[in-house]
Amino acid sequence: MLVQTPIPPPSLPAPGIDPTFALNRALETGVMVLIVIVIGIVALKVLGPLTRAWAHRLEGRSGDPQLRADMEQMREQLAEVDSLRARMGELEDRLEFAERLLSQRRDQDLLQRGGPRE
């Protein structure tokens, strides 16, 4: 004959905190804190110089005096080019006026002679 024995009910954990659960939660929390710290350090290392450069740019300061001197020299050259461009425009206008006068003079000479001769 076959005798069946009942399965004992699962043992209930002892009152209090389960040590494996507490250890797993502590490890998860430690890993999360470590990840946050590493991300913070990386962000400071990468974004720190960028924010300082951006702040200097907003203040109008440049770190390199040679760069500032070069920029000032380029501004002076640009002002000179602008004035030369204006003079060139005036010269073009004068040249066009002189060409019109010459062509009118030639047309008047042709009319007085009776047309072009070949």
CNS distance restraints for C-alpha pairs under 8 A (distance, minus, plus):
assign (resid  13 and name CA) (resid  18 and name CA) 7.25 0.50 0.50
assign (resid  14 and name CA) (resid  18 and name CA) 7.82 0.50 0.50
assign (resid  17 and name CA) (resid  21 and name CA) 7.62 0.50 0.50
assign (resid  17 and name CA) (resid  22 and name CA) 6.91 0.50 0.50
assign (resid  18 and name CA) (resid  22 and name CA) 6.22 0.50 0.50
assign (resid  19 and name CA) (resid  23 and name CA) 6.08 0.50 0.50
assign (resid  20 and name CA) (resid  24 and name CA) 6.09 0.50 0.50
assign (resid  21 and name CA) (resid  25 and name CA) 6.17 0.50 0.50
assign (resid  22 and name CA) (resid  26 and name CA) 6.11 0.50 0.50
assign (resid  23 and name CA) (resid  27 and name CA) 6.17 0.50 0.50
assign (resid  24 and name CA) (resid  28 and name CA) 6.15 0.50 0.50
assign (resid  25 and name CA) (resid  29 and name CA) 6.08 0.50 0.50
assign (resid  26 and name CA) (resid  30 and name CA) 6.06 0.50 0.50
assign (resid  27 and name CA) (resid  31 and name CA) 6.11 0.50 0.50
assign (resid  28 and name CA) (resid  32 and name CA) 6.18 0.50 0.50
assign (resid  29 and name CA) (resid  33 and name CA) 6.17 0.50 0.50
assign (resid  30 and name CA) (resid  34 and name CA) 6.09 0.50 0.50
assign (resid  31 and name CA) (resid  35 and name CA) 6.15 0.50 0.50
assign (resid  32 and name CA) (resid  36 and name CA) 6.25 0.50 0.50
assign (resid  33 and name CA) (resid  37 and name CA) 6.20 0.50 0.50
assign (resid  34 and name CA) (resid  38 and name CA) 6.18 0.50 0.50
assign (resid  35 and name CA) (resid  39 and name CA) 6.13 0.50 0.50
assign (resid  36 and name CA) (resid  40 and name CA) 6.11 0.50 0.50
assign (resid  37 and name CA) (resid  41 and name CA) 6.23 0.50 0.50
assign (resid  38 and name CA) (resid  42 and name CA) 6.18 0.50 0.50
assign (resid  39 and name CA) (resid  43 and name CA) 6.02 0.50 0.50
assign (resid  40 and name CA) (resid  44 and name CA) 6.17 0.50 0.50
assign (resid  41 and name CA) (resid  45 and name CA) 6.17 0.50 0.50
assign (resid  42 and name CA) (resid  46 and name CA) 6.07 0.50 0.50
assign (resid  43 and name CA) (resid  47 and name CA) 5.50 0.50 0.50
assign (resid  43 and name CA) (resid  48 and name CA) 7.45 0.50 0.50
assign (resid  44 and name CA) (resid  48 and name CA) 5.02 0.50 0.50
assign (resid  45 and name CA) (resid  49 and name CA) 7.34 0.50 0.50
assign (resid  46 and name CA) (resid  50 and name CA) 7.16 0.50 0.50
assign (resid  47 and name CA) (resid  51 and name CA) 6.00 0.50 0.50
assign (resid  48 and name CA) (resid  52 and name CA) 6.28 0.50 0.50
assign (resid  49 and name CA) (resid  53 and name CA) 6.11 0.50 0.50
assign (resid  50 and name CA) (resid  54 and name CA) 6.11 0.50 0.50
assign (resid  51 and name CA) (resid  55 and name CA) 6.05 0.50 0.50
assign (resid  52 and name CA) (resid  56 and name CA) 6.21 0.50 0.50
assign (resid  53 and name CA) (resid  57 and name CA) 6.15 0.50 0.50
assign (resid  54 and name CA) (resid  58 and name CA) 6.18 0.50 0.50
assign (resid  55 and name CA) (resid  59 and name CA) 6.20 0.50 0.50
assign (resid  56 and name CA) (resid  60 and name CA) 6.19 0.50 0.50
assign (resid  56 and name CA) (resid  61 and name CA) 5.21 0.50 0.50
assign (resid  56 and name CA) (resid  62 and name CA) 6.50 0.50 0.50
assign (resid  56 and name CA) (resid  63 and name CA) 7.96 0.50 0.50
assign (resid  57 and name CA) (resid  61 and name CA) 5.85 0.50 0.50
assign (resid  57 and name CA) (resid  62 and name CA) 6.66 0.50 0.50
assign (resid  62 and name CA) (resid  67 and name CA) 7.68 0.50 0.50
assign (resid  62 and name CA) (resid  68 and name CA) 6.95 0.50 0.50
assign (resid  64 and name CA) (resid  68 and name CA) 6.63 0.50 0.50
assign (resid  65 and name CA) (resid  69 and name CA) 6.26 0.50 0.50
assign (resid  66 and name CA) (resid  70 and name CA) 6.15 0.50 0.50
assign (resid  67 and name CA) (resid  71 and name CA) 6.14 0.50 0.50
assign (resid  68 and name CA) (resid  72 and name CA) 6.23 0.50 0.50
assign (resid  69 and name CA) (resid  73 and name CA) 6.19 0.50 0.50
assign (resid  70 and name CA) (resid  74 and name CA) 6.17 0.50 0.50
assign (resid  71 and name CA) (resid  75 and name CA) 6.23 0.50 0.50
assign (resid  72 and name CA) (resid  76 and name CA) 6.34 0.50 0.50
assign (resid  73 and name CA) (resid  77 and name CA) 6.26 0.50 0.50
assign (resid  74 and name CA) (resid  78 and name CA) 6.05 0.50 0.50
assign (resid  75 and name CA) (resid  79 and name CA) 6.24 0.50 0.50
assign (resid  76 and name CA) (resid  80 and name CA) 6.30 0.50 0.50
assign (resid  77 and name CA) (resid  81 and name CA) 6.13 0.50 0.50
assign (resid  78 and name CA) (resid  82 and name CA) 6.16 0.50 0.50
assign (resid  79 and name CA) (resid  83 and name CA) 6.38 0.50 0.50
assign (resid  80 and name CA) (resid  84 and name CA) 6.20 0.50 0.50
assign (resid  81 and name CA) (resid  85 and name CA) 6.01 0.50 0.50
assign (resid  82 and name CA) (resid  86 and name CA) 6.35 0.50 0.50
assign (resid  83 and name CA) (resid  87 and name CA) 6.34 0.50 0.50
assign (resid  84 and name CA) (resid  88 and name CA) 6.07 0.50 0.50
assign (resid  85 and name CA) (resid  89 and name CA) 6.29 0.50 0.50
assign (resid  86 and name CA) (resid  90 and name CA) 6.44 0.50 0.50
assign (resid  87 and name CA) (resid  91 and name CA) 6.22 0.50 0.50
assign (resid  88 and name CA) (resid  92 and name CA) 6.18 0.50 0.50
assign (resid  89 and name CA) (resid  93 and name CA) 6.32 0.50 0.50
assign (resid  90 and name CA) (resid  94 and name CA) 6.29 0.50 0.50
assign (resid  91 and name CA) (resid  95 and name CA) 6.07 0.50 0.50
assign (resid  92 and name CA) (resid  96 and name CA) 6.18 0.50 0.50
assign (resid  93 and name CA) (resid  97 and name CA) 6.23 0.50 0.50
assign (resid  94 and name CA) (resid  98 and name CA) 6.16 0.50 0.50
assign (resid  95 and name CA) (resid  99 and name CA) 6.13 0.50 0.50
assign (resid  96 and name CA) (resid 100 and name CA) 6.20 0.50 0.50
assign (resid  97 and name CA) (resid 101 and name CA) 6.25 0.50 0.50
assign (resid  98 and name CA) (resid 102 and name CA) 6.14 0.50 0.50
assign (resid  99 and name CA) (resid 103 and name CA) 6.09 0.50 0.50
assign (resid 100 and name CA) (resid 104 and name CA) 6.05 0.50 0.50
assign (resid 101 and name CA) (resid 105 and name CA) 6.08 0.50 0.50
assign (resid 102 and name CA) (resid 106 and name CA) 6.13 0.50 0.50
assign (resid 103 and name CA) (resid 107 and name CA) 6.06 0.50 0.50
assign (resid 104 and name CA) (resid 108 and name CA) 6.13 0.50 0.50
assign (resid 105 and name CA) (resid 109 and name CA) 6.21 0.50 0.50
assign (resid 106 and name CA) (resid 110 and name CA) 6.16 0.50 0.50
assign (resid 107 and name CA) (resid 111 and name CA) 6.18 0.50 0.50
assign (resid 108 and name CA) (resid 112 and name CA) 6.19 0.50 0.50
assign (resid 109 and name CA) (resid 113 and name CA) 6.30 0.50 0.50
assign (resid 110 and name CA) (resid 114 and name CA) 6.14 0.50 0.50
assign (resid 110 and name CA) (resid 115 and name CA) 4.98 0.50 0.50
assign (resid 110 and name CA) (resid 116 and name CA) 5.99 0.50 0.50
assign (resid 111 and name CA) (resid 115 and name CA) 5.62 0.50 0.50
